[in-house]
Amino acid sequence: MRQNLTEGFGKEIIVHCQINHRNVVRLLGYCMEENAFIIVTEYVSGGSLRDLLHGSNNPISLDERLRIAVECADALGYMHSSMYQPIVHGDIKPDNILLDSKLGVKLSDFGLSRLLSLDKTQYTMYVAGSRGYMDPEYIETGRVDPKSDVYSFGVVLLELITRAKASENGFSSSLKRNFTDAIRKGKKEARKMFDTEIANDKYIRILDGIGNLASECFTKGIKERPEMKNVQERLQWLRRALHHEQAQEKVGQKSSILDIFNGNNARRKHFDRNGGLILQGTSGLSIFSQQSLEKITRNYSIVVGRGSFGCLYMGWVDDNTRVVVKRPITSQAVRDFVNSVQSACSISHKNIIRLVGCCLETAVPMFVYEFAANGSLYDVLHGNNGKCRLPLDSRLNIATGSAEALAYVHSMRLITEIVHGNITSDNILLDHNFLPKVSGSFFKSLNVESLYEVVAFDIAYVDPGYLRTGVFTAKSDVYSFGIVLLELITRKKQIHENHSLLINYMKVWKEENSGKAMFDKEIAVEEGNIVILEEMGKLAVECLREDVEERPEMVEVAERLQNLKRDWKGEGFCGSSHSEEATGSGH
């Protein structure tokens, strides 16, 4: 008995001391003397989430609840995906989510946590946890999986939006079952369960989104649950959507920005016509004056790109940070322009180029974007200035990062379907580390007229189903991404030597059940490389299926590319740039 207690305490210390995250309570020390097993952690003054939700009647805003959810998901996502050896917490519940004086999250209690093996599924005979929050799959099989934390977190999400208990005196309540039944009956029934303090007409779609996400988290099928990282991203987006709704309430009030235009009717007219009254309240968007853009670009002296869209200029803001200023030739319809800017501001992902701000004082609005030092993927793959060496690991990273960005955007359908509409190698930019940044505008689901109005697309990337029906969906982005995958593995343009890359690749694929004959010889040099390239080619073929329903969702594409990256590292296929990592991981 004592030996088991000692081992359990030792495991908790080993797990806890490996976690370094701002939303995890900090381990300061411990004592393991004969009659004392003591853990010393930082003091967290605000009590637990259970105290906040169920121990008082103090008001809690929807923004505060979402922030708590985002920070908790961020900590779990870090434990599951970003650590050298992943960790399953094993006991996610409001009691173990501590809060500081500003309601900042500190995840605690790692007594049931486990370090995961990277190369095999783990099971345990000792199934333990808290009733009301335990994953039934874990109870039935003893399988230790991060998706069990996702299940428990889904129940916590439900408590956050209903302020009802999932467990009472150690026994499970009917909260999850009642909500699941309500969801089956429709939105109106589910909405009856939301906490009346926050369930007003302005925020009801945000609550619907949280409720739908919670349901996905505690769905019975473990493979159908989202990854914790994806949960965090979707919650982050829901919080931004909330901020946007709150900003919209302020529209109509006198704008301090408008004051500077009182002496200039032309600029004010442009500002108003370009949706300034709406956009000035958009969170995370800087509104630049025409004069400030002239200063930022040094009078538009450095051109970094030209095309059918207009001109790109180098600029510098704040502490000499480089940006790109885009001056389009033609303007979108005001409604489309405002929607695309609002969509861009609601999107925050490391693999999506960031919209810094815009200038509304000109007849055609101008945009300010973050700078990507290595230009576009098209330039790197097909540029005329000599071939840039691009090893397979870099190409796999570019494919994976771009797919993750699109999967993130498509996941926003919790509120409204958002698509990119113009995925090409030209619209995938690369930073100084060759990490991808998807650029171009994102739009709410498009019809045939609006796509022609707002996108000057390259026909070689366009889903033929869209051209037939006029319906552009997330699966149309999947098709375009399939073409980009072919470019990455062949290093051929979509139209090369008057031949279609797609047609040529499909012909080879059908004849040989392999794309090897078309792989870029620079990287198709080792058996390990060829295995990865074949899998990328197979995935591209699936993305390019004529039947839209047979194409994978973007989230599946991203997961399969992530798995390829793991296989690549695990099998030691990688080149010199990863050799130290492979050695360090013990493979």
C-alpha positions in Angstrom: 0.0 0.0 0.0 2.7 2.5 1.0 4.8 1.5 -2.0 1.9 2.3 -4.3 1.3 5.6 -2.6 5.0 6.5 -2.9 5.0 5.5 -6.6 1.9 7.5 -7.3 3.2 10.6 -5.5 6.6 10.3 -7.4 4.8 10.0 -10.8 2.8 13.2 -10.0 6.0 15.1 -9.2 7.7 13.8 -12.4 4.8 14.8 -14.6 4.1 18.2 -12.9 7.8 19.3 -12.9 8.0 18.9 -16.7 5.2 21.3 -17.5 6.1 25.0 -17.9 3.0 27.0 -19.0 1.5 30.2 -17.8 -1.8 28.5 -17.3 -0.5 25.6 -15.2 0.0 26.1 -11.5 3.7 26.3 -10.8 5.4 23.5 -8.7 7.7 25.0 -6.2 8.8 21.9 -4.2 7.8 18.7 -2.4 8.5 16.6 0.7 8.7 12.8 0.7 9.5 11.9 4.3 8.3 8.8 6.0 5.0 10.2 7.2 4.6 13.2 4.9 3.9 13.5 1.2 3.6 17.2 0.5 3.5 19.2 -2.7 4.3 22.9 -2.6 2.8 25.1 -5.4 2.3 28.7 -6.1 -0.7 30.3 -4.3 -3.7 31.0 -6.5 -5.9 33.5 -4.8 -9.2 33.3 -6.7 -10.3 29.8 -5.7 -11.5 27.2 -8.3 -13.8 27.5 -11.3 -16.3 25.4 -9.3 -16.4 28.1 -6.6 -16.9 30.8 -9.2 -19.7 29.0 -11.0 -21.5 27.3 -8.2 -20.3 28.8 -5.0 -21.6 32.3 -5.5 -24.2 34.4 -7.4 -21.6 36.9 -8.7 -22.1 37.8 -12.3 -19.7 36.3 -14.8 -19.7 37.9 -18.3 -19.6 35.7 -21.4 -16.2 37.2 -22.3 -14.8 36.1 -18.9 -16.2 32.6 -19.4 -14.7 32.4 -22.9 -11.3 33.6 -21.6 -11.3 30.9 -18.9 -12.1 28.3 -21.6 -9.5 29.6 -24.0 -6.7 29.6 -21.3 -7.6 26.1 -20.1 -7.7 24.7 -23.6 -4.3 26.4 -24.3 -2.7 24.7 -21.4 -4.2 21.3 -22.4 -3.2 21.8 -26.0 0.3 22.5 -24.9 0.4 19.3 -22.8 -1.0 17.2 -25.6 0.9 18.6 -28.6 3.8 20.8 -27.8 5.8 18.9 -25.2 8.6 16.5 -25.9 6.6 13.7 -24.2 2.8 14.4 -24.3 0.9 14.4 -21.0 -2.7 13.5 -20.3 -4.1 15.3 -17.3 -6.7 12.7 -16.5 -9.0 14.7 -14.2 -10.2 17.9 -15.9 -13.1 19.4 -13.9 -13.9 22.8 -12.4 -12.4 21.9 -9.0 -9.0 21.5 -10.7 -9.2 24.8 -12.7 -7.9 27.4 -10.3 -8.3 31.1 -10.9 -6.1 34.0 -9.9 -7.3 37.5 -8.8 -8.0 38.5 -12.4 -9.7 35.2 -13.3 -6.6 33.9 -15.1 -6.5 30.1 -15.3 -4.1 27.9 -13.4 -4.6 24.2 -14.1 -3.8 22.0 -11.1 -3.8 18.5 -9.6 -1.7 16.1 -11.6 -2.3 13.1 -9.4 -3.9 11.1 -12.2 -1.8 12.5 -15.1 0.3 10.2 -17.3 3.2 10.7 -19.6 2.4 9.2 -23.0 4.6 6.9 -25.1 5.2 8.3 -28.6 5.1 5.0 -30.4 2.4 2.8 -28.8 -1.1 3.0 -27.3 -1.2 2.8 -23.5 -3.8 1.1 -21.3 -4.2 0.9 -17.6 -6.0 -1.4 -15.2 -6.3 1.4 -12.7 -9.2 3.5 -14.1 -9.7 6.6 -12.0 -11.3 10.0 -12.3 -14.3 12.1 -11.4 -17.8 11.1 -12.0 -19.6 13.3 -14.5 -16.4 14.2 -16.3 -14.8 10.8 -17.1 -14.6 9.6 -20.7 -16.8 6.5 -21.0 -14.4 5.1 -23.6 -11.6 5.3 -20.9 -13.9 3.6 -18.4 -14.7 0.8 -20.7 -11.2 0.1 -22.2 -8.6 1.7 -19.9 -7.1 3.3 -22.9 -5.0 6.4 -22.0 -5.6 9.1 -24.6 -5.5 12.9 -24.8 -9.0 12.7 -26.3 -10.2 11.7 -22.8 -9.2 15.2 -21.6 -11.1 16.6 -24.6 -14.2 14.8 -23.3 -13.9 16.2 -19.8 -13.2 19.6 -21.1 -16.4 19.5 -23.2 -18.3 18.9 -19.9 -16.6 21.9 -18.4 -17.6 24.0 -21.4 -21.1 23.0 -20.8 -21.0 24.1 -17.2 -19.5 27.5 -18.3 -22.5 28.3 -20.6 -25.2 26.8 -18.4 -23.9 27.5 -14.9 -25.3 24.1 -14.0 -23.4 21.3 -12.2 -22.2 18.2 -14.0 -21.5 16.5 -10.7 -23.1 16.7 -7.2 -21.6 15.1 -4.1 -19.5 12.8 -6.2 -22.3 11.6 -8.4 -22.9 12.5 -12.0 -25.8 14.8 -12.8 -27.9 14.6 -16.0 -26.4 17.8 -17.4 -24.6 16.3 -20.4 -27.4 13.8 -21.2 -30.0 16.6 -21.0 -28.0 18.9 -23.3 -27.3 16.1 -25.8 -31.1 15.3 -25.9 -31.8 19.1 -26.4 -29.3 19.4 -29.2 -31.1 16.5 -31.0 -34.4 18.3 -30.7 -33.0 21.5 -32.2 -31.4 24.9 -31.3 -34.4 26.2 -29.4 -34.3 23.4 -26.9 -30.6 23.7 -26.4 -30.9 27.4 -25.9 -33.3 26.9 -23.0 -30.3 25.4 -21.0 -28.0 28.5 -21.4 -27.4 30.6 -18.4 -30.0 33.4 -18.6 -27.4 35.9 -17.4 -25.6 35.7 -20.8 -28.2 34.2 -23.1 -29.4 37.4 -24.9 -30.2 37.9 -28.6 -26.9 39.6 -29.3 -24.7 36.7 -28.1 -26.9 33.7 -28.9 -24.9 32.6 -31.9 -21.7 32.7 -29.9 -23.4 30.4 -27.3 -24.6 28.1 -30.0 -21.1 27.8 -31.2 -19.7 27.0 -27.8 -22.5 24.4 -27.2 -21.8 22.7 -30.6 -18.1 22.6 -29.8 -18.9 21.1 -26.3 -21.0 18.4 -28.0 -18.2 17.5 -30.4 -15.8 17.2 -27.4 -17.9 14.7 -25.5 -19.1 12.7 -28.4 -18.7 9.0 -27.6 -16.5 8.1 -30.6 -13.0 9.0 -29.5 -11.8 9.5 -33.1 -14.6 11.9 -33.8 -13.5 14.3 -31.0 -11.4 17.3 -32.1 -7.8 17.7 -31.0 -7.3 20.1 -28.0 -5.3 22.5 -30.2 -8.2 22.8 -32.6 -10.6 23.3 -29.6 -8.4 26.2 -28.4 -8.3 27.8 -31.8 -12.1 27.6 -32.3 -12.7 29.1 -28.8 -10.3 31.9 -29.6 -12.2 32.6 -32.8 -15.5 32.6 -30.9 -14.1 35.1 -28.4 -13.0 37.3 -31.3 -16.5 37.0 -32.8 -17.9 38.1 -29.4 -15.6 41.1 -29.4 -16.8 42.0 -32.8 -20.4 41.8 -31.7 -19.6 44.1 -28.8 -17.8 46.6 -31.0 -20.8 46.7 -33.4 -22.9 48.0 -30.5 -20.8 51.1 -30.4 -21.3 51.9 -34.1 -23.3 55.0 -34.5 -21.5 56.8 -31.7 -19.4 59.8 -32.8 -16.0 58.6 -33.9 -12.8 60.1 -32.7 -11.2 59.0 -36.0 -13.8 61.0 -38.0 -12.8 64.2 -36.2 -9.6 64.4 -38.2 -11.6 64.5 -41.4 -13.8 67.5 -40.6 -11.8 69.8 -42.8 -11.5 67.4 -45.8 -14.8 66.4 -47.3 -13.3 64.1 -50.0 -11.4 62.0 -47.5 -14.4 61.8 -45.2 -16.6 60.8 -48.1 -14.2 57.9 -49.0 -14.0 56.9 -45.3 -17.8 56.7 -45.0 -18.2 55.0 -48.3 -15.6 52.3 -47.5 -17.4 51.3 -44.4 -15.4 53.3 -41.9 -18.2 53.6 -39.4 -18.3 49.9 -39.1 -14.7 49.0 -39.5 -13.4 51.6 -36.9 -14.9 49.4 -34.2 -13.3 46.2 -35.4 -11.0 44.7 -32.7 -7.4 44.3 -33.8 -7.6 46.5 -36.9 -5.5 49.7 -37.2 -7.0 52.5 -39.3 -4.3 54.4 -41.1 -4.6 57.8 -42.6 -3.5 58.5 -46.2 -0.7 60.7 -44.8 0.6 58.0 -42.4 0.8 55.5 -45.3 2.9 57.9 -47.3 5.3 58.1 -44.4 5.2 54.3 -43.7 6.0 53.5 -47.4 8.4 56.5 -47.8 6.2 57.9 -50.5 5.6 54.4 -52.1 9.3 54.3 -53.1 9.9 50.5 -52.9 7.8 48.3 -55.0 7.9 44.6 -53.9 5.2 43.2 -56.2 2.9 44.0 -59.1 0.0 42.1 -60.6 -3.6 42.2 -61.9 -4.6 43.1 -58.3 -2.4 46.3 -58.1 0.9 47.1 -56.4 2.6 46.0 -53.2 5.0 48.4 -51.4 7.5 47.9 -48.6 6.8 49.8 -45.4 8.0 50.2 -41.8 5.8 50.8 -38.7 6.4 51.3 -35.0 9.8 49.9 -34.0 11.0 49.5 -37.6 8.8 46.4 -38.2 8.5 45.7 -41.9 5.0 45.5 -43.5 3.6 45.3 -47.0 1.1 47.9 -48.2 -1.3 46.7 -50.9 -2.8 49.3 -53.2 -5.5 47.5 -55.3 -6.5 48.8 -58.7 -10.2 48.3 -58.3 -12.5 48.3 -55.3 -14.8 45.6 -54.1 -18.5 46.3 -53.4 -18.5 48.0 -50.0 -20.4 45.1 -48.4 -17.9 42.5 -49.7 -15.0 44.7 -48.7 -16.3 45.2 -45.1 -17.1 41.4 -44.8 -13.6 40.4 -46.0 -11.9 42.8 -43.6 -14.0 41.7 -40.7 -13.3 38.0 -41.6 -9.6 38.7 -41.7 -9.6 40.4 -38.3 -11.5 37.5 -36.7 -8.8 35.1 -37.9 -5.7 34.5 -35.8 -3.4 31.7 -36.9 0.3 31.4 -37.1 0.1 30.2 -40.7 -2.2 33.0 -41.9 -0.8 36.4 -43.0 -1.9 39.0 -40.5 -3.9 42.0 -41.6 -2.4 44.9 -39.6 -4.8 47.6 -40.8 -6.2 49.5 -43.7 -6.6 53.0 -45.1 -10.1 54.1 -45.9 -9.4 57.7 -47.0 -8.7 56.8 -50.6 -11.2 56.0 -53.4 -9.9 52.4 -53.4 -9.1 51.2 -49.8 -5.5 50.1 -49.1 -4.3 47.2 -46.9 -1.3 46.8 -44.5 -0.1 43.3 -44.0 2.7 41.6 -42.1 5.8 41.1 -44.1 6.9 37.6 -45.4 10.6 37.7 -46.2 10.8 34.8 -48.7 8.0 35.8 -51.0 5.5 33.3 -52.3 5.7 29.5 -52.6 5.3 30.1 -56.4 8.5 32.2 -56.4 10.5 29.7 -54.5 9.3 26.7 -56.6 9.2 28.3 -60.0 11.1 31.6 -59.8 13.5 32.7 -62.6 16.3 33.7 -60.4 17.8 30.2 -60.1 16.3 27.4 -58.1 16.1 27.9 -54.4 17.0 24.6 -52.7 13.8 23.3 -50.9 14.4 20.0 -49.1 11.5 17.6 -48.5 11.2 18.4 -44.8 10.6 22.1 -45.8 8.0 21.1 -48.3 6.2 18.9 -45.8 6.2 21.8 -43.3 4.8 24.2 -45.9 2.0 21.7 -46.8 1.2 20.9 -43.2 1.2 24.6 -42.0 -1.0 25.7 -45.0 -3.4 22.8 -44.4 -3.7 23.6 -40.7 -4.5 27.3 -41.6 -7.3 26.2 -43.9 -8.6 23.7 -41.5 -8.8 26.4 -38.8 -10.7 28.7 -41.2 -13.1 26.0 -42.2 -13.8 25.2 -38.6 -15.3 28.6 -38.2 -18.5 27.2 -39.7 -19.7 27.1 -36.1 -20.8 30.7 -36.7 -20.8 31.1 -40.5 -19.0 29.2 -43.3 -15.8 31.0 -44.3 -13.7 29.9 -47.3 -10.6 31.2 -48.9 -11.7 31.1 -52.5 -8.3 31.4 -54.2 -5.7 28.9 -52.9 -2.7 29.0 -55.1 1.1 28.7 -54.6 1.1 32.5 -55.2 -1.1 33.0 -52.2 1.1 30.9 -49.8 3.8 33.2 -48.6 6.9 32.1 -46.7 8.6 33.9 -43.8 12.3 34.0 -43.0 12.2 30.4 -41.7 10.2 29.2 -44.8 7.1 28.8 -42.6 3.9 29.2 -44.6 1.6 32.2 -44.3 -1.6 31.8 -46.3 -2.5 35.2 -47.8 -5.4 36.6 -49.8 -8.9 37.4 -48.6 -11.2 35.1 -46.7 -14.9 35.2 -47.5 -18.2 34.1 -46.1 -19.6 31.3 -48.3 -19.5 32.5 -51.9 -21.9 32.3 -54.7 -21.0 32.5 -58.4 -21.6 36.2 -58.8 -19.7 37.3 -55.6 -16.6 35.2 -56.4 -16.2 36.7 -59.8 -16.5 40.1 -58.3 -14.0 39.8 -55.5 -11.4 37.2 -56.7 -9.2 37.4 -59.7 -8.6 33.6 -59.7 -6.3 31.3 -61.6 -8.5 28.9 -63.5 -6.0 26.0 -63.1 -6.7 25.9 -59.4 -10.5 26.3 -59.5 -12.7 23.4 -58.6 -14.5 22.3 -61.8 -17.6 21.6 -59.6 -17.8 25.3 -58.8 -17.5 26.2 -62.5 -20.5 23.9 -63.2 -22.7 24.8 -60.3 -21.7 28.2 -59.2 -21.5 26.9 -55.6 -18.2 27.5 -53.8 -17.7 25.6 -50.6 -14.8 24.5 -48.2 -14.4 21.5 -50.5 -13.5 23.8 -53.3 -10.5 25.0 -51.2 -9.6 21.4 -50.7 -9.5 20.9 -54.5 -7.2 24.0 -55.0 -4.9 22.7 -52.2 -4.6 19.4 -54.0 -3.0 21.3 -57.0 -0.6 23.0 -54.6 0.4 19.6 -53.2 1.2 18.4 -56.7 3.4 21.5 -57.2 5.3 20.8 -54.0 6.1 17.2 -54.9 6.9 17.7 -58.6 8.2 21.3 -58.6 6.2 21.8 -61.8 3.9 24.7 -62.6 0.2 23.9 -62.9 0.7 24.6 -66.6 4.2 23.5 -67.7 5.5 23.2 -71.2 1.9 23.7 -72.4 0.8 20.6 -70.5 -1.5 20.5 -67.4 0.2 19.3 -64.3 -3.1 17.8 -63.1 -3.7 15.8 -66.3 -0.2 14.5 -66.5 0.0 13.5 -62.9 -3.4 11.7 -63.1 -2.3 9.9 -66.2 0.9 8.6 -64.6 -1.0 7.8 -61.4 -3.7 5.7 -63.2 -1.1 3.9 -65.3 1.4 3.1 -62.6 -0.6 3.5 -59.4 2.3 5.8 -58.4 3.4 9.4 -59.0 7.1 8.5 -58.8 7.8 9.3 -62.4 6.9 12.9 -61.8 8.5 13.6 -58.4 11.1 16.3 -58.2 14.4 14.6 -58.7 16.0 16.9 -56.2 14.1 15.2 -53.3 13.2 11.8 -54.7 16.6 10.4 -54.0 16.1 8.1 -51.0 13.5 5.3 -50.4 12.3 7.2 -47.3 11.7 10.3 -49.3 9.8 8.4 -51.9 7.5 6.8 -49.3 6.5 10.3 -48.0 6.1 11.7 -51.6 3.8 8.8 -52.6 1.6 9.5 -49.5 1.5 13.2 -50.4 0.6 12.4 -54.0 -2.1 10.0 -52.8 -3.6 12.7 -50.6 -3.5 15.2 -53.5 -5.4 12.8 -55.7 -8.1 12.4 -53.0 -8.3 16.2 -52.8 -8.8 16.4 -56.5 -11.7 14.0 -56.8 -14.4 15.2 -59.1 -17.1 14.2 -56.6 -17.1 16.9 -54.0 -18.5 14.5 -51.3 -15.5 12.1 -51.8 -12.9 14.8 -51.1 -11.6 14.8 -47.5 -12.3 17.7 -45.2 -9.4 20.1 -44.7 -9.1 19.0 -41.0 -8.4 15.4 -42.2 -5.9 16.7 -44.8 -4.1 18.5 -42.0 -4.1 15.5 -39.7 -2.7 13.2 -42.4 0.1 15.6 -43.2 0.8 15.9 -39.5 1.0 12.1 -39.3 3.4 12.1 -42.3 5.7 14.6 -40.4 5.6 12.3 -37.4 6.4 9.2 -39.5 9.2 11.2 -41.3 10.9 12.0 -38.0 10.1 8.6 -36.4 11.6 6.6 -39.2 14.7 8.7 -39.4 13.9 9.7 -43.0 14.8 13.4 -42.4 17.9 15.1 -43.8 20.7 16.9 -42.0 18.5 19.7 -40.8 16.7 17.3 -38.5 19.5 15.0 -37.6 20.0 16.5 -34.1 16.3 16.2 -33.4 16.2 12.6 -34.4 19.2 11.8 -32.3 17.8 13.7 -29.3 14.5 11.8 -29.4 16.3 8.5 -29.0 15.3 7.0 -32.4 
